[in-house]
């Protein structure tokens, strides 16, 4: 089909039209506009599963699309698989695969899109669908030493109200080791820590001498089955789950969820509500980054600096509580807008606290820049090349420190972000110091954005009715403090959740953590971990 007659012509950029034409010419697949208000610019209905690896490789590597994740849905008589890709500046693309419910396997795309590794492993554990030629399936979310294979807790037939079996630890379980050189050994770290780390995560570090040769993170010790619990609940009940599985980015996740609901209900949020959402999202980002900088200073034993930035974080938490009545901004987002109004005087008072925090952060950055003992622990340590960051689809500050400049606030604007001028800080070195610089620079940009919002705040309501009275599915997204967050939601015509899926930035970035940790010394490991700023709770959802 010529580009001029493409079904999406006039609705997207020239890059999107070119991609559509190339896909039709090369693969001969059906291309249609995305579902109404569903968040996708177009949908590719793939009828031959065998084409999936080549198609995904073509989109990811040859046309520069970014990989968003895989969503599996069990319908009454079929499977529906959704592979989300983002064409920056144009929008999300849904590669949809519909299969008979008897289907038990699919081609793996990991050899072509390495970033899909954990997504396929999760689906195999949760739904029982095996991915052909995947290098390693099983023993992922459901750990083999506790769970048996074949439970498949996300299947409709699985009853979530009762435990499937009595949990018994397999004393004979052994981790898979790779390094076999003379003198090599494996050092387990976690999942229980003394002091600092409050999350349960385990690392298996294989080494010869002092350098880490292989680092394997092992998460999901506190798997909470949020997506399963959401099924059969009302939208507002599911919103509580979306908001609470990761407190440090609660507002971003609730915003993505609400935007999915609003797309299903074809509801446009009032401009004032959209602007205030930006204000609150940037307040959360700034506070989160202060906490991440605190952790980096603590990891290098810089006690005075860590105390100073911890005070900045605490002051932002207190300002959040005064402004929004909750330190972590719970209970603010609702489908259709916000649950409460914020006056101009309240906004001005908030900006006073924000400006003080931003000034203190800039002063701290200046001091750290000339602390040689601090820089020695970060420069050229935990480096991730731009090529590796692209291969692993690293997102957020971690990706932007390795020249991956995508930020959903610009690449696929939402909530009125397109009305504001701001920069997306990025670096090229990819080491711990580059990640730290990105955090400082993003905090400054957040303060500038908040000033723009308050200066241009319009009068009007902060909420409209959002009653979902028809069945539908949609994608919601935000640039959370740690990176891209995607929430996929399907509801019935009574507004009951049938499928909820959250792809968090930490889930994406944990996959790439080993690249930064390997080939560096043991003593660098906690520092590299701190500069990644990852969350286990975003994975244990």
Buried (B, 14 or more C-beta within 10 A) or exposed (E): EEBEEBBBBEBBBEBBBBBBBBBBEEBEBBBBBBBEBBBBBBBBEBEEBEBBBBBBBBBBEEBEBBBBBBBBBBBEEBBBBBBBBBBBEBBBBBBBBBBEEEBEBBBBBBEBBBBBBBBBBBBBBBBBBBBEEBEEBBBBBBBBBEBEEEBBBBEEEBEEEEEBEEEEEEEEEEBEEEBEEEEBEBEEBBBEEEEEBEBBBBBBBBBBEEEBBBBBBBBBBBBBBBBBBBBEBBBEEBBBBBBBBBBBBBBBBBBBBBBBBBBBBEBEBBBBBBBBBBBBBBBBBBBBBBBBBBBBBBBBEBEEBBEBBBBBBBBBBEBBEEBBEBBBBBBBBBBBBBEEEBEEEBBEBBBEBBEBBBEBBBEBBEEBEEBEEBBEBBBEBBBBBBEBBBBBBBBBBBBBBBBBBBBBBBBBBBBBBEBBEBEBBBBEBBBBBBBBBBBBBBBBBBBBBBBBBBEEBEEEBBBBEBEBEEBBBBBBBBBBBBBBBBBBBBBEEEBBBBBBBBBBBBBBBBBBBBBBBBBBEBEBBBBBBBBBBBBBBBBBB
